[in-house]
Amino acid sequence: MDVPQGHPQGADPRTFLERVEPQIRGKLEKEFVALGGGLKFQLAIKVELVKVNPDGSEEFMEPIIRHKQEAVLQESEIATALEEAFPRLQETLEKLTQRGSGWVVVQVRTLWLDIARYQPLRGGSYIPLPKKLQDKKAVVNVKNTDDQCLRWALRSAIFQVAKDPQRPAKYPTVDGLDFTGVDAPTPISQIDKVERQNDLAINVFGWDKGIIVHHVSKQPEDMPRINLLLIQKADKFHYTWVKDLNRLLHDQNKNGRKKHFCERCLHGYSREDLLESHRSECQGIGHTAVRVEMPQEGKNKLAFQNHHKQLPAPYIVYADFEALTTKVEGPELDPAKSNTQRTQHHEACSYCYVVVRCDGKTEAPVEYRGSNAAEHFLRALQEEERGIQKALANPQNMRMTSEDWESHRTASRCHVCDKPLEGDSVKDHCHITGKYRGAAHNACNLKLQLSPKTTTIPVVFHNLRGYDSHLLMQAISKVEGRVSCISNNTEKYISFSLGQLRFIDSAQFLLASLDKLVSANKPEAFHITARYEPDHQKRTLLLRKGVYPYEYMDSWERFEETKLPPKEAFYSKLTDANISDSDYAHAQRVWETFGCQTLGNYADLYSRTDVLLLADVFENFRKTSQ
């Protein structure tokens, strides 16, 4: 099956796979019936990737991403197999585009579905043992004439006989075994089912000039194992019972010594006591045995040590951008080459930020509207960084009340680590405010010191990863400073740093829209907003997410308009929706109540309000998280 390029769902890999899933499932179900049951399939997709080089040139490649073959023995397993295959394809693709590779997905070009008949190994009627295995005298091979060799092998293990164990007549036919729903001949894939239905633990080995592991039981370790050997002659297979695994795996040497083998990993030991010791550590085939050693008494407890990391950041910045959305003019793209149509260019046109100190003190919000807003913002923050460094380099003197003196005099435990002071006591205070914090060990006190050159200054945006980071990255190369980042891929950044400024996304901590977060807090919780809008009536209008005509703001001249745009101007192509009548009425009330003279006044108020609300919401979150 081949889904050719130009398929309408080809742009986004996740969406593409979700939409073609019914088509693929239908094809697999049809082939399953045609093949008479049992098939293997493999998915592969060809994707178009692009990378922008430092000189601005674009580099393309079209790798083929393959998923390992999936085996399906029952038609009902097809849906589950696809559910497992799709995420693995996406995971492989994401590895190509993550970790700074620079590659970005453009579209899915082609999908292949390869299907083949699958006939798994299954036991049947009697096959003589190869001479080498006969000579080991380690295997019981029942001479059954039907296709129930698995059942006969289990009978020989459960009802062990000393003489002529190869004769079927030696075993009861009423054996108590439940083979309901088990095929005959029995494929290895149904051994799990036999184990569950009969409360047995079965290992299955094969032989090809040496031992091969087909199935290792996942039953509890305290259940005795029944070891079976699946032998082959031409296209026929046959189950036998391994009565002595040690003899099968290792012949006695001239000195009469033998090895003792672990039936989980097949590792051999010269003494049985060594084998018993190993079994408590063995994790099975493909795993290295791990010895668990418990720590000695007195060294068997872990305690939190990094108490300095519990201190809130001394300064934190809350910020937001607004952008002009200018239309991108040009011819329609050829869908055979790309399904991505660029319709808008976003240019940062304004910003607002507020700096909050660890004691809640703030300066007036900083606002700017004009050209090169993103670069202007970064330079303004670097100036704030220098001011914060200066404040940290000149700590405030300690201020103590009479209650503080009494508290310090009677303190018996360190307020940092909560261990006894025992004479090692100094006064710890906040270097930002000068406030006394408590009695502390000298070493604990030293760990709380703030370094002017290394202390991190968080800069918080709501949805930084999804939007604002793109505006910042366009300007960050124009300012001096060391840049580092943690990214999901080249399109989304978890966080990034410029000097001591660390840009983070509040949406990574608070998984909701700002509107919902504001609604979840009580009106009296907005202390910072109240500081800059003390009028209760006006503030009430602001305690909700405002409305803004994002796509209408497509030129600088819009800011000079002297009235609120009509409701139709608030339409969003992204969501294909307009605002409600009540939302538009709210925008009109805000315009009138705050005396907006121009759309620029309204835009500035909108941006400033978003920043103040974000500051209050995130500060409340920080307090409840301490």
C-alpha positions as CSV (number, residue, x, y, z in Angstrom):
1,M,0.0,0.0,0.0
2,D,1.4,3.4,-1.0
3,V,-0.1,6.8,0.0
4,P,1.5,9.2,-2.6
5,Q,2.7,12.7,-2.1
6,G,0.1,15.4,-2.4
7,H,-2.2,13.5,0.0
8,P,-4.3,16.2,1.6
9,Q,-3.2,15.3,5.2
10,G,0.5,15.3,4.4
11,A,1.6,18.4,6.2
12,D,1.6,17.4,9.9
13,P,2.9,13.8,10.7
14,R,0.7,13.3,13.7
15,T,-2.5,14.5,11.9
16,F,-1.5,12.6,8.8
17,L,-1.2,9.3,10.6
18,E,-4.4,9.8,12.6
19,R,-6.4,10.5,9.4
20,V,-5.0,7.5,7.3
21,E,-5.3,5.1,10.3
22,P,-8.8,3.9,9.2
23,Q,-7.5,3.3,5.6
24,I,-4.5,1.3,6.9
25,R,-6.6,-0.7,9.4
26,G,-9.1,-1.6,6.7
27,K,-6.3,-2.8,4.4
28,L,-4.8,-4.9,7.2
29,E,-8.1,-6.5,8.0
30,K,-8.8,-7.3,4.4
31,E,-5.3,-8.9,4.0
32,F,-5.7,-10.8,7.2
33,V,-8.7,-12.6,5.8
34,A,-7.1,-13.1,2.4
35,L,-4.0,-14.7,3.9
36,G,-6.1,-17.0,6.1
37,G,-4.9,-15.4,9.4
38,G,-1.5,-14.4,10.6
39,L,0.4,-11.5,9.1
40,K,3.4,-9.2,9.6
41,F,3.3,-5.6,8.6
42,Q,5.8,-2.7,8.5
43,L,5.1,1.0,8.2
44,A,7.4,3.6,6.6
45,I,7.0,7.3,5.9
46,K,9.1,9.6,3.8
47,V,9.1,13.1,5.2
48,E,10.4,16.4,3.9
49,L,12.7,18.3,6.3
50,V,14.2,21.7,6.0
51,K,17.1,23.4,7.8
52,V,18.0,27.1,7.6
53,N,21.8,27.5,7.6
54,P,23.6,30.5,9.2
55,D,23.9,32.2,5.8
56,G,20.2,32.1,5.3
57,S,20.2,29.3,2.7
58,E,17.8,26.4,3.1
59,E,18.8,22.7,3.0
60,F,16.3,20.0,2.4
61,M,16.3,16.2,2.9
62,E,13.7,13.4,2.6
63,P,14.6,10.6,5.0
64,I,12.5,7.4,5.2
65,I,11.4,6.6,8.7
66,R,10.7,2.8,9.2
67,H,8.9,1.1,12.1
68,K,9.9,-2.4,13.1
69,Q,7.7,-5.3,11.8
70,E,4.6,-6.0,13.8
71,A,3.2,-9.5,14.0
72,V,-0.6,-10.0,14.2
73,L,-2.0,-13.5,14.9
74,Q,-5.6,-12.4,15.5
75,E,-7.7,-9.9,13.6
76,S,-8.6,-8.2,16.9
77,E,-4.9,-7.4,17.5
78,I,-4.7,-5.1,14.4
79,A,-6.0,-1.9,16.1
80,T,-3.7,-2.4,19.1
81,A,-0.7,-3.0,16.8
82,L,-1.4,0.3,15.0
83,E,-1.7,2.2,18.3
84,E,1.8,1.0,19.1
85,A,3.3,1.6,15.7
86,F,2.2,5.2,15.2
87,P,3.9,6.7,18.3
88,R,7.1,4.8,17.6
89,L,7.2,6.4,14.1
90,Q,6.6,9.8,15.6
91,E,9.3,9.2,18.3
92,T,11.9,8.3,15.6
93,L,11.0,11.4,13.6
94,E,11.2,13.7,16.7
95,K,14.7,12.4,17.4
96,L,15.8,13.9,14.0
97,T,14.3,17.3,14.8
98,Q,15.3,17.6,18.5
99,R,18.5,18.4,20.4
100,G,19.5,21.3,18.2
101,S,19.6,19.4,14.9
102,G,18.1,22.4,13.1
103,W,15.8,20.2,11.0
104,V,12.1,21.1,10.9
105,V,9.3,19.0,9.4
106,V,7.7,20.4,6.3
107,Q,5.4,17.6,5.3
108,V,4.9,13.9,4.9
109,R,5.7,12.9,1.3
110,T,4.9,9.2,1.1
111,L,3.7,6.4,3.3
112,W,4.3,2.7,2.7
113,L,2.6,-0.3,4.2
114,D,4.3,-3.7,3.6
115,I,2.3,-6.8,4.4
116,A,3.5,-10.4,4.5
117,R,2.1,-13.8,5.6
118,Y,3.2,-14.7,9.2
119,Q,3.5,-18.3,10.2
120,P,5.0,-18.4,13.7
121,L,6.9,-21.4,15.1
122,R,4.5,-23.9,16.5
123,G,4.8,-27.5,17.7
124,G,3.2,-30.4,16.0
125,S,3.6,-34.2,15.7
126,Y,6.6,-36.3,16.7
127,I,10.1,-35.5,15.4
128,P,13.1,-37.6,16.5
129,L,15.8,-35.8,18.5
130,P,19.1,-35.1,16.8
131,K,21.8,-37.6,17.9
132,K,23.7,-35.0,19.8
133,L,20.7,-34.2,21.9
134,Q,19.8,-37.9,22.4
135,D,23.3,-38.6,23.7
136,K,22.8,-35.9,26.4
137,K,19.9,-37.9,27.9
138,A,18.5,-34.6,29.1
139,V,15.2,-34.4,27.1
140,V,12.0,-36.5,27.1
141,N,10.5,-36.7,23.6
142,V,7.0,-38.2,23.6
143,K,6.1,-40.0,20.4
144,N,2.7,-38.4,19.9
145,T,0.8,-39.0,16.6
146,D,-1.4,-35.9,16.8
147,D,-0.7,-32.1,16.8
148,Q,-0.9,-31.9,20.6
149,C,2.8,-32.1,21.3
150,L,2.8,-29.2,23.7
151,R,0.2,-31.0,25.8
152,W,2.2,-34.2,25.7
153,A,5.4,-32.4,26.7
154,L,3.6,-30.8,29.7
155,R,2.2,-34.2,30.7
156,S,5.7,-35.7,30.7
157,A,6.9,-32.9,33.0
158,I,3.9,-33.1,35.3
159,F,3.4,-36.9,35.4
160,Q,7.0,-37.9,35.4
161,V,7.8,-41.6,34.7
162,A,11.1,-43.4,35.0
163,K,10.7,-46.1,32.3
164,D,9.8,-45.5,28.7
165,P,8.8,-41.8,29.2
166,Q,8.6,-41.4,25.4
167,R,5.5,-43.6,25.2
168,P,2.2,-41.7,25.2
169,A,0.5,-44.6,27.0
170,K,2.5,-43.8,30.1
171,Y,0.5,-40.6,30.7
172,P,-3.1,-40.0,31.7
173,T,-5.3,-38.4,29.0
174,V,-7.5,-36.8,31.7
175,D,-4.7,-34.4,32.8
176,G,-6.6,-31.4,34.1
177,L,-4.9,-29.0,31.6
178,D,-7.0,-26.2,30.1
179,F,-6.3,-25.7,26.4
180,T,-9.4,-23.7,25.7
181,G,-8.8,-21.3,22.8
182,V,-5.3,-22.7,22.2
183,D,-4.4,-23.7,18.7
184,A,-3.0,-27.1,17.7
185,P,-0.2,-27.1,16.6
186,T,0.5,-24.4,19.3
187,P,2.5,-21.3,18.3
188,I,5.0,-19.9,20.8
189,S,2.9,-16.7,21.0
190,Q,0.2,-18.7,22.9
191,I,2.5,-20.0,25.6
192,D,1.5,-17.1,27.8
193,K,-2.1,-18.1,27.4
194,V,-1.3,-21.7,28.4
195,E,0.6,-20.5,31.4
196,R,-2.3,-18.2,32.6
197,Q,-5.0,-20.8,32.1
198,N,-3.1,-23.6,33.9
199,D,-1.1,-21.6,36.5
200,L,2.2,-22.9,35.1
201,A,5.6,-21.3,34.4
202,I,7.0,-22.4,31.1
203,N,10.3,-21.6,29.4
204,V,10.8,-22.5,25.7
205,F,14.2,-23.1,24.2
206,G,15.3,-24.0,20.7
207,W,18.4,-25.7,19.3
208,D,20.5,-24.7,16.4
209,K,24.1,-25.9,17.0
210,G,23.5,-24.5,20.5
211,I,20.7,-23.3,22.8
212,I,18.2,-20.6,21.6
213,V,15.8,-18.8,23.9
214,H,12.2,-18.5,22.4
215,H,10.2,-17.7,25.5
216,V,11.0,-16.9,29.2
217,S,8.1,-17.1,31.6
218,K,7.0,-13.9,33.3
219,Q,5.2,-15.9,36.1
220,P,6.3,-15.2,39.7
221,E,9.8,-16.4,40.5
222,D,8.6,-18.8,43.2
223,M,6.7,-20.9,40.7
224,P,8.7,-24.0,39.5
225,R,9.7,-23.7,35.8
226,I,8.9,-26.3,33.2
227,N,11.6,-26.1,30.5
228,L,10.6,-27.1,27.0
229,L,12.8,-27.6,23.9
230,L,11.3,-26.9,20.5
231,I,13.1,-28.9,17.9
232,Q,12.8,-28.6,14.1
233,K,13.1,-30.8,11.1
234,A,12.5,-29.1,7.7
235,D,9.3,-27.1,8.2
236,K,8.0,-29.2,11.2
237,F,8.4,-28.3,14.8
238,H,7.9,-30.3,18.0
239,Y,7.8,-29.6,21.7
240,T,9.8,-31.8,24.1
241,W,10.4,-31.6,27.9
242,V,13.9,-30.7,29.2
243,K,14.2,-32.9,32.3
244,D,17.8,-31.8,33.1
245,L,18.8,-28.3,31.9
246,N,22.3,-28.6,33.3
247,R,22.9,-31.8,31.2
248,L,21.4,-30.2,28.1
249,L,23.6,-27.1,28.3
250,H,26.9,-28.6,29.6
251,D,28.5,-32.1,29.2
252,Q,30.3,-33.5,32.2
253,N,34.1,-33.1,31.7
254,K,36.9,-35.6,32.4
255,N,37.1,-34.6,36.0
256,G,33.5,-35.4,36.6
257,R,32.6,-31.8,37.2
258,K,29.5,-30.1,35.9
259,K,28.1,-26.7,35.7
260,H,24.8,-25.4,37.2
261,F,22.8,-23.2,34.8
262,C,20.3,-20.4,35.5
263,E,17.2,-21.1,33.5
264,R,16.4,-17.4,33.2
265,C,19.7,-16.2,31.7
266,L,21.5,-19.5,30.9
267,H,24.6,-18.4,32.8
268,G,26.6,-21.3,34.2
269,Y,28.2,-21.7,37.7
270,S,30.6,-24.3,39.0
271,R,28.7,-24.7,42.3
272,E,25.0,-24.9,43.2
273,D,25.3,-22.4,46.0
274,L,26.7,-19.8,43.6
275,L,23.7,-20.4,41.3
276,E,21.3,-19.9,44.2
277,S,23.0,-16.6,45.1
278,H,22.7,-15.5,41.5
279,R,19.0,-16.3,41.2
280,S,18.1,-13.6,43.6
281,E,19.7,-11.0,41.4
282,C,19.0,-12.4,37.9
283,Q,16.8,-10.2,35.6
284,G,16.7,-12.7,32.7
285,I,18.0,-12.9,29.2
286,G,19.6,-9.6,27.9
287,H,20.0,-8.1,31.4
288,T,23.1,-7.9,33.6
289,A,22.6,-9.3,37.0
290,V,22.5,-6.6,39.6
291,R,23.5,-7.2,43.2
292,V,21.5,-5.1,45.7
293,E,23.5,-4.0,48.6
294,M,21.7,-2.1,51.4
295,P,23.7,0.7,53.2
296,Q,25.1,0.1,56.6
297,E,23.3,1.2,59.7
298,G,23.9,4.8,60.3
299,K,24.4,5.5,56.6
300,N,21.0,4.3,55.5
301,K,19.1,7.7,55.5
302,L,19.1,10.4,52.9
303,A,18.3,14.0,53.9
304,F,17.7,17.1,51.8
305,Q,20.8,19.2,51.7
306,N,20.3,22.0,49.1
307,H,18.4,24.3,51.4
308,H,19.6,27.4,49.5
309,K,17.5,26.3,46.6
310,Q,14.4,26.7,48.7
311,L,14.8,30.5,48.7
312,P,12.7,32.3,46.2
313,A,14.5,34.1,43.4
314,P,15.3,37.6,44.8
315,Y,14.0,39.3,41.6
316,I,11.6,38.0,39.0
317,V,10.3,39.6,35.8
318,Y,6.8,39.2,34.3
319,A,6.4,40.2,30.6
320,D,4.3,40.1,27.5
321,F,4.5,41.1,23.9
322,E,2.0,42.3,21.4
323,A,2.6,42.0,17.6
324,L,1.5,43.4,14.3
325,T,0.2,40.7,12.0
326,T,1.1,41.9,8.5
327,K,-0.2,39.9,5.6
328,V,2.2,37.9,3.4
329,E,1.5,38.5,-0.2
330,G,2.6,36.0,-2.9
331,P,1.4,33.2,-5.2
332,E,-0.3,30.1,-3.8
333,L,2.2,27.3,-3.1
334,D,2.2,24.1,-5.2
335,P,0.6,21.4,-2.9
336,A,2.8,18.8,-4.5
337,K,5.8,20.5,-3.0
338,S,4.5,21.9,0.3
339,N,1.3,22.0,2.2
340,T,2.5,25.0,4.3
341,Q,1.0,28.3,3.3
342,R,2.4,31.4,5.0
343,T,-0.4,34.0,5.4
344,Q,1.0,36.3,8.2
345,H,4.2,37.8,9.4
346,H,4.3,38.6,13.2
347,E,6.4,41.6,14.2
348,A,6.8,42.6,17.9
349,C,5.4,46.1,18.2
350,S,5.1,46.6,22.0
351,Y,6.0,45.1,25.3
352,C,5.3,45.5,29.0
353,Y,7.1,44.1,32.0
354,V,7.1,44.4,35.7
355,V,9.9,43.5,38.1
356,V,8.8,41.9,41.4
357,R,11.2,41.6,44.4
358,C,11.1,38.6,46.7
359,D,9.2,40.6,49.4
360,G,6.5,41.6,46.8
361,K,7.8,45.1,46.2
362,T,7.5,46.3,42.6
363,E,8.5,49.3,40.5
364,A,6.0,50.7,38.0
365,P,5.5,48.6,34.9
366,V,7.8,49.3,32.0
367,E,6.0,49.9,28.7
368,Y,7.3,50.4,25.2
369,R,5.5,50.7,21.8
370,G,7.6,51.2,18.7
371,S,9.9,49.6,16.1
372,N,12.4,46.9,17.1
373,A,10.4,46.1,20.2
374,A,12.0,42.7,20.8
375,E,15.5,44.0,20.6
376,H,14.5,47.1,22.7
377,F,13.0,44.7,25.3
378,L,16.2,42.6,25.6
379,R,18.4,45.7,26.0
380,A,16.0,47.0,28.7
381,L,16.2,43.7,30.6
382,Q,20.0,43.8,30.4
383,E,19.8,47.2,32.1
384,E,17.6,45.7,34.8
385,E,20.1,42.8,35.1
386,R,22.9,45.3,35.8
387,G,20.7,47.1,38.4
388,I,19.9,43.8,40.2
389,Q,23.6,42.9,40.2
390,K,24.4,46.2,41.9
391,A,21.7,45.6,44.5
392,L,23.0,42.1,45.2
393,A,26.6,43.4,45.5
394,N,25.4,45.9,48.2
395,P,23.4,43.8,50.7
396,Q,21.1,45.6,53.1
397,N,22.1,45.8,56.8
398,M,20.3,43.5,59.1
399,R,17.2,45.0,60.9
400,M,16.1,43.2,64.1
401,T,13.1,43.9,66.3
402,S,13.0,43.1,70.0
403,E,11.1,40.0,69.1
404,D,13.8,38.9,66.7
405,W,16.5,39.3,69.4
406,E,14.5,37.2,71.8
407,S,13.8,34.6,69.1
408,H,17.5,34.4,68.4
409,R,18.5,34.2,72.0
410,T,16.2,31.2,72.7
411,A,16.8,29.3,69.4
412,S,18.0,25.8,69.7
413,R,17.7,24.6,66.1
414,C,19.0,25.9,62.8
415,H,16.1,27.5,60.8
416,V,17.7,26.3,57.6
417,C,18.5,22.6,58.2
418,D,16.5,22.1,61.4
419,K,19.4,20.4,63.1
420,P,20.5,21.4,66.7
421,L,22.7,24.5,66.8
422,E,24.9,23.3,69.7
423,G,26.7,26.6,70.1
424,D,27.2,27.1,66.3
425,S,24.8,30.0,65.8
426,V,24.8,33.1,63.6
427,K,22.1,35.6,62.6
428,D,20.8,35.0,59.1
429,H,19.1,37.8,57.3
430,C,17.7,38.6,53.8
431,H,20.3,40.6,51.9
432,I,17.6,42.2,49.8
433,T,15.3,43.5,52.6
434,G,17.6,43.4,55.6
435,K,14.9,41.3,57.5
436,Y,16.1,38.9,60.1
437,R,15.2,35.3,59.1
438,G,16.5,33.2,62.1
439,A,19.4,31.5,63.8
440,A,21.5,29.3,61.6
441,H,24.7,27.3,61.5
442,N,27.5,29.3,60.1
443,A,27.9,26.9,57.2
444,C,24.2,27.0,56.4
445,N,24.2,30.8,56.5
446,L,27.1,30.9,54.0
447,K,25.2,28.7,51.5
448,L,22.4,31.2,51.4
449,Q,24.5,34.1,50.2
450,L,23.6,35.5,46.8
451,S,26.2,36.0,44.1
452,P,25.8,39.2,42.0
453,K,27.3,37.5,38.9
454,T,25.5,34.1,39.0
455,T,22.1,34.6,40.6
456,T,19.4,33.7,38.1
457,I,16.7,36.3,37.2
458,P,13.6,34.5,35.9
459,V,11.7,36.2,33.1
460,V,8.2,34.8,32.9
461,F,5.9,34.8,29.9
462,H,2.6,32.9,29.6
463,N,3.0,30.7,26.5
464,L,6.6,31.6,25.9
465,R,7.2,28.2,24.3
466,G,4.4,28.5,21.8
467,Y,4.6,32.2,20.8
468,D,6.8,34.8,22.5
469,S,10.0,32.8,22.2
470,H,9.7,33.2,18.4
471,L,9.7,37.0,18.6
472,L,12.6,37.0,21.1
473,M,14.8,34.6,19.0
474,Q,14.5,36.9,16.0
475,A,16.2,39.6,18.1
476,I,18.5,37.8,20.5
477,S,21.4,37.6,18.1
478,K,21.5,41.4,17.9
479,V,22.4,41.9,21.6
480,E,25.5,40.9,23.5
481,G,25.5,38.1,26.0
482,R,25.9,34.4,26.4
483,V,22.8,32.5,25.1
484,S,21.9,28.9,26.1
485,C,18.6,27.1,25.8
486,I,16.7,23.9,26.5
487,S,14.5,23.0,23.5
488,N,11.9,20.5,22.5
489,N,13.0,21.1,18.9
490,T,14.1,24.1,16.8
491,E,10.6,25.5,16.9
492,K,9.8,25.3,20.6
493,Y,12.0,26.2,23.6
494,I,11.3,25.0,27.1
495,S,13.5,27.8,28.4
496,F,16.5,29.8,27.4
497,S,19.0,32.2,29.0
498,L,20.7,35.4,28.1
499,G,23.4,36.1,30.7
500,Q,21.6,35.7,34.1
501,L,18.2,36.3,32.6
502,R,16.4,32.9,32.3
503,F,13.2,33.0,30.2
504,I,10.6,30.5,31.3
505,D,7.0,29.7,30.4
506,S,4.4,29.9,33.2
507,A,2.2,27.6,31.1
508,Q,4.7,24.9,31.9
509,F,3.8,25.2,35.6
510,L,0.1,26.3,35.3
511,L,-1.6,24.2,32.6
512,A,-4.4,26.6,31.8
513,S,-5.1,29.8,29.9
514,L,-4.5,33.1,31.7
515,D,-8.2,33.7,31.7
516,K,-9.0,30.5,33.6
517,L,-6.1,31.1,36.0
518,V,-7.4,34.6,36.8
519,S,-11.0,33.3,37.3
520,A,-9.6,30.7,39.8
521,N,-8.2,33.3,42.1
522,K,-10.3,35.5,44.5
523,P,-10.4,39.3,43.7
524,E,-8.5,40.1,46.9
525,A,-5.6,38.0,45.7
526,F,-4.6,40.5,43.0
527,H,-2.3,42.7,45.2
528,I,0.0,43.8,42.4
529,T,-2.8,44.7,40.0
530,A,-4.5,46.7,42.8
531,R,-1.3,48.6,43.4
532,Y,-1.5,50.1,40.0
533,E,-5.2,50.2,39.6
534,P,-6.6,51.1,43.1
535,D,-10.1,52.0,41.8
536,H,-12.3,49.0,42.6
537,Q,-14.7,49.5,39.8
538,K,-12.0,49.8,37.2
539,R,-10.0,46.9,38.6
540,T,-13.1,44.7,38.5
541,L,-13.2,45.2,34.7
542,L,-9.6,44.0,34.5
543,L,-10.0,40.8,36.5
544,R,-10.7,38.8,33.4
545,K,-8.9,38.1,30.2
546,G,-9.5,41.1,27.9
547,V,-10.3,41.0,24.2
548,Y,-8.0,42.2,21.5
549,P,-8.2,42.5,17.7
550,Y,-5.0,40.6,17.0
551,E,-5.4,40.2,13.2
552,Y,-6.9,43.6,12.8
553,M,-3.7,45.1,14.1
554,D,-1.8,44.8,10.8
555,S,-0.1,48.3,10.6
556,W,1.3,51.0,12.8
557,E,-1.5,53.3,11.6
558,R,-4.1,51.2,13.5
559,F,-2.7,52.5,16.8
560,E,-3.8,56.1,15.8
561,E,-7.5,55.1,15.3
562,T,-9.7,57.0,17.7
563,K,-12.5,54.5,18.2
564,L,-12.9,50.8,19.1
565,P,-13.0,48.7,15.9
566,P,-16.3,46.9,15.1
567,K,-17.0,43.5,16.4
568,E,-16.1,41.9,13.0
569,A,-12.5,43.2,13.5
570,F,-12.0,40.7,16.4
571,Y,-12.4,37.7,14.1
572,S,-9.6,35.2,14.3
573,K,-8.6,33.1,11.3
574,L,-6.6,30.8,13.6
575,T,-9.8,29.7,15.5
576,D,-12.2,30.6,12.7
577,A,-14.4,32.4,15.3
578,N,-15.4,35.8,16.4
579,I,-15.8,37.2,19.9
580,S,-19.2,37.0,21.6
581,D,-21.6,40.0,22.0
582,S,-20.8,40.0,25.7
583,D,-17.1,40.1,25.0
584,Y,-17.5,43.0,22.7
585,A,-19.6,44.9,25.2
586,H,-16.9,44.3,27.8
587,A,-14.3,45.8,25.4
588,Q,-16.6,48.9,24.9
589,R,-16.9,49.3,28.7
590,V,-13.1,49.1,29.1
591,W,-12.6,51.7,26.4
592,E,-15.0,54.1,28.0
593,T,-14.2,53.6,31.6
594,F,-10.4,54.0,31.1
595,G,-10.9,57.0,28.8
596,C,-9.0,55.5,25.8
597,Q,-8.4,58.1,23.1
598,T,-6.8,55.9,20.6
599,L,-6.5,52.2,19.8
600,G,-2.9,52.5,21.0
601,N,-4.2,53.5,24.5
602,Y,-6.4,50.4,24.4
603,A,-3.5,48.1,23.2
604,D,-1.2,49.5,26.0
605,L,-3.8,48.9,28.6
606,Y,-4.5,45.4,27.3
607,S,-0.7,44.5,27.5
608,R,-0.2,46.1,30.9
609,T,-3.2,44.3,32.3
610,D,-2.0,40.9,31.1
611,V,1.4,41.4,32.7
612,L,-0.1,42.5,36.1
613,L,-2.6,39.6,36.1
614,L,0.2,37.1,35.2
615,A,2.4,38.6,38.0
616,D,-0.4,38.1,40.6
617,V,-1.4,34.6,39.5
618,F,2.2,33.3,39.4
619,E,3.2,35.0,42.7
620,N,0.2,33.3,44.3
621,F,1.4,30.0,42.8
622,R,4.9,30.5,44.2
623,K,3.6,31.2,47.7
624,T,1.4,28.1,47.7
625,S,4.3,26.0,46.3
626,Q,6.8,26.9,49.0
